[in-house]
Amino acid sequence: MRAVRIMRHPIAHEVRLLASIGRWVARRPHGIGRGRAFSYGRGQGAMMFGFGFVSVLESVCMAVLLRNHPAVHRVVLALDVYTLLLIVGMHAASVTRPHVLDDTADEAFLRIRRAAHVDVRVPLAAISSVRRELVTTHEKRDGRLDLAIGAQTTITLELSSPVRHFTFLGRPKDVTVIRFHADEPEALVREIRTALELTRERTAPSPSPGRPV
């Protein structure tokens, strides 16, 4: 049963990748609602194209090598096509699942995502600081979540209270520092700071009424 639960998460991830291709074609982003979307996948387009090209090249080479073994070639071809679909799906998920900042809800939040396997909802009230910071080396540490794109993150978010993140295999992990990438980090940092100010103004206690005259 434990193995079944573990496998359920990778399978669900692949389903989300394939569904993202349809969303990409239909230009239907996921989970934006009334919030504002901020992209992060622009820098990885060339890399994903390279992966796709290598996958197609491998498929052509295997077709030549296995031309006298049609049964084996059909199996290998099916695997190659599926691999190519997953590569396209990963890029499509990055495009259709952007970061989302929503300060219109009762509980304002920042939704930080990476493709179809990371989706962290951070209440604005839990953010203690946010800054534009380019980081190109990421060491694994407890309490920190690094979501690099093209081996770099551009925004650092520090939290006053932990938020829960689920790993690829579904294990819970509480984090207090999140470093992630955005295509336009200055704009996102500015919008987060503005939203934080508005949120604090809304939640600030009302001044005590003066003594009646």
N, C-alpha and C positions, 0 to 999 in steps of 0.2 A: 504493500500500500504506500509506503514511503517513497519507493521508486516511482510509482505512478504519479504521486503529488509533485515530485521533482520534475518529471518529464512534462507535466501539464504546462508549466511555465514556458519552456522553449517552444512547445507546439503553439501556445497562444501567441507567442511573439512572432512566429512565422506567419500565422494567420493575419495578424495586424500588418505585417510587412506587405503581404499580398493584397490586402484590402486597401493599403495606401496607394498602390498603383492606380486603382480605380478612382480614388479621391484626387490623385494628381492629374489624371486625364480629365476628370470632370471639374477640376479646379474648385474642389470643396474642402477647404481646410477643416481640421478636426478641433473641436473644443474651444473655439474662440468666444462664442456668445457675444456679450456686450463689451468684452475686453478689447485691448489693443495688442496686436500680434507683432512680434519681433523675431526676425529670421536669424538663423545661425548656420545654415548649411551651405552658404555660398562658397566658402573656402574649400570645401571638400569635393566640389563638382568634378574637377580635373582628376582627382584621385579615384573617384568612383568610375569615371569613364575609363581610366586605365585598368581597373579591375575587370570591367566589362569586356574591354578589348582582349585582355589576356584570357578570359574565359572563352570568348569566341575563337581565338587562335588555338587554344587547347582542343576545342571541339573539332576544329578542322584537322588538326594533326592526328587526333585519335581516329577520325573517320578514315584517314589514309592508312594508318597502321592496322586498323581492324576491318579493312575492306573485304577480307576473306573470311571474316567471322561475323556474319550479319546479326546473329542473335545477341552476341556480346556487344556489338556496336549499338544496337537499339537501347540496351540497358544504359550504356555509357552516355549515349546521346540524351536520354531522358534525364540523367543526373546533371549533365552539363546545362541543359535548358533550365532545369529547376534552380541550379546555382545562379545562372544569369538572372532569373526572375527575382531571386533573393537580393542580388546586388542592386537591381533596379528598384526593388521595394525598399531597400535601406535608404537610398537617396530620396525616393518619393516620400518616405516617412519623415525624413528631415525637412522636406519642403512643406508638407501638409500638417506637421505637428510643431508649430513654432512655439517660442516662449509666449506667455500671455500675461499681461498685467491688467487686472480688473479692480478698479477702486469704486465701482458703482454698487457692488453687492453689499449685503449687511456685514459680511466679514470680507473685507478687501484682501486680495491675495495676489501673489506672483506665482505663476505656474511655470516651472523650469523643466524643459524636456530635452531629450536627445533621441532622435529617431523614434522607434517604437518600444524601446526597452527601459527608458527612464522617464518618469513623470512624477515630479515632486511638487506638491502644492504647499507654498509657504505663506502663512498669514502675514500681512504687512505689519501687524502688531508684534510679530516675533523678530522683526529685523532691527538689529541695533545699529548696523552701519553697512554701507554699500560704496564701493569705489571701483574706478577703472584701473585695472592692474593686469599687465601682460605677464603671464607666467608660461614658461616653456618646459619646465621640469616639474614633475608631479610624483612625489613620494607618498606611498600609502600610509595614512595615519588614521587612528581611531577618531571618530567624530568629524571627519572631513570627507566631503564628496567632491571629486574632481571630474568634470565633464568636458574633457578636451575635444576640440575639433581641429584636425590638422596639427595635433600635438601641442596645442596652445589653448589657454583660457584667457579671457580678457576682462572678466568681472569677478570681483570677490565679494561675497555676501557673508556677513557675520550675524549670527542669531543670538538673541537674548535667551531663548528657550529652544530646545531641540525639536526638530521635525523628523518624522519617520520616513525612511527611504527603503524600498524593497529591491534587493539585488536581482540579477538575472534569473537566479534559481528560486526566488521568492523569500529569501531570508531577510528579516527586518533589521534595519540598521538606523540608529539615531544619529543625526548629524547636527553640528552647530556652526560649521563653516562650509559654504558651497562655492566652488570656483567653477565658472562656466563660460561659454563663448557666446558672443552675439556679433552679428555682422556689423552693427552700428552700436558699439558699446557706450559711446558718449551719450547718444540719444536715450538709450535704455536707462542708464544711470541717472540721467536728468529726470526722466519720467518717474522713476522709482522714488527719488528724493521728493519730488513734488507730491506724489501720492502719499508718501509718509507724512508730510506736513499737513495735508488735508485730513488724513486719518487721525492724526494726533489732535487737530483742532476739533474734530467731531467728537472725539472721546474724552476731551479735557473736561474736568468737572466745572459746572457753572459756578460763577462767583456767588458768594453768600449775599443774600439781600441785606441792604442796609437797615439800620434800626428805624422803625416807622417814626415819622415826625408827629 
